Amino acid sequence: MVRTLEDIFDICGKESLQVMPVKVALAQFDVLNTALDSCWRNVPASLDGLERLMPGGAKSDDPVVVGFGGVRLYQSCRSALLKLIVSLVSTENSDSFRILWILGDEAEIGSGLSDLKVPLERAFGEDVKPREITRELAIAADAPFSGSDRERLRRAFVVLDRLRRIPKVLKRGLLLADPIGRMPKYGRDGRLETPFPPRLAVFYGQLMQNQRVALRAVYHAALTASLFEGEDDIVPSCLIEPETLAKISEHLRQCKTERTSQIYLARVIKAVLDYEPCARHPDA
């Protein structure tokens, strides 16, 4: 079991490392010996232990920094030791974001690690733990955002899902196994876009752009009016049945102008009749 920095030093002399080349790791302990003699050996192999030995906020004139010959070598050595501790020692009680950054960098998961903490804390609060962020919470937090702020938050969600693929991350309980996945789409009016059911999706795929806009509005109005459930696999003609169309028209006019509502309804009616010639015309 790894308890002290000396234990980490012993591992570096016997095993290959993922986080950095063995020669680089051993060089850090040579620097420690020169700067601090042997007082580092029994320091606990933890982030708290490292902070007591080599404070992160130490200044250039602090004795501990002077012993390293300057801030640059001090911070370089401290950063390397931090990576070794995170890679080799369980650190559940430490800053989860910092640990995830180091493990993600070690696993070379790609960009985005440096912009993980800020957007997530903005969305969930400064006390948020990454392992607490489920898909349901992510969708709820994402809804109020828009534009670049939403894009930034969603990139953070993608990074979390990439981090889940790292065995150490799951083994240490830093994240839950279930991914957040793709975020829902929102219309220009900010409302959630409900995916079309299969047969309506096929119909949608054959429409021109202006007809697609109209169909999305009409279908959303139908769901708002509780005429269908999102999982109902309706055929297009269901939308232009006389009684259904009247209720859709009523709800559509609550969020669109009279003229826009008429245009959308006319486009959908024509598109459905072209697609299903035998469909019942609403004026029949």
QUISUL-V232767 format. One line per field, one symbol per residue. ss: DSSP state (H for helix, E for strand, L for the rest). phi: phi as a letter, one per 40 degrees, with the letter a starting at -180 (. if undefined). psi: psi as a letter, one per 30 degrees, with the letter a starting at -180 (. if undefined). Layout:
BEGIN
ss=???
phi=???
psi=???
END
This chain:
BEGIN
ss=LLLEHHHHHHHHHHLLLLLLLHHHHHHHHHHHHHHHLLLLLLLELLHHHHHHHLLLLLLLLLHHHHLLLLHHHHHHHHHHHHHHHHHHLLLLLLLHHHHHHHHHHHHLLLLLHHHLHHHHHHHHLLLLLHHHLLHHHHHHHHHLLLHHHHHHHHHHHHHHHHHLLLHHHHHLLLLLLLLLLLLLLELLLLLELLLLLHHHHHHHHLLLHHHHHHHHHHHHHHHHLLLLLLLLLLLHHHHHLHHHHHHHHHHHLLLLLHHHHHHHHHHHHHHHHHHLLLLLLLLL
phi=.cbbccccdccccbbcbccacdccccccccccdccbfbcccccdcacccccccbdcccccccdccdccgicccdcccccccccccccbbcbccbcccccccccccccfchchccbccccccccbhcccbdccccccccccccdccafccccccccccccdccccccdcccccgcacccccgccccbcccgccccdccdcccccdcbccdcccdccdcccccccccgcabdcccccdcccbcdccccccdcccccbbcdccccccccccdccccccbdccccccc
psi=kjeleeeeeeefffllkeflkeeeeeeefeeeeeegbgffegkkileeeeeeeikfgklfgkeeeeffgleeeeeeeeeeeeeeeeefkkhegajeeeeeeeeeeefhfalfefheeeeeeeeflfgkkeffjleeeeeeeeefllbeeeeeeeeeeeeeeefffjeeeeefgfllekleakllkklfgfkkjkkkleeeeeeefglleeeeeeeeeeeeeeeeghfllffkillefffgkeeeeeeeeeeeffflleeeeeeeeeeeeeeeeeeifglkkfg.
END
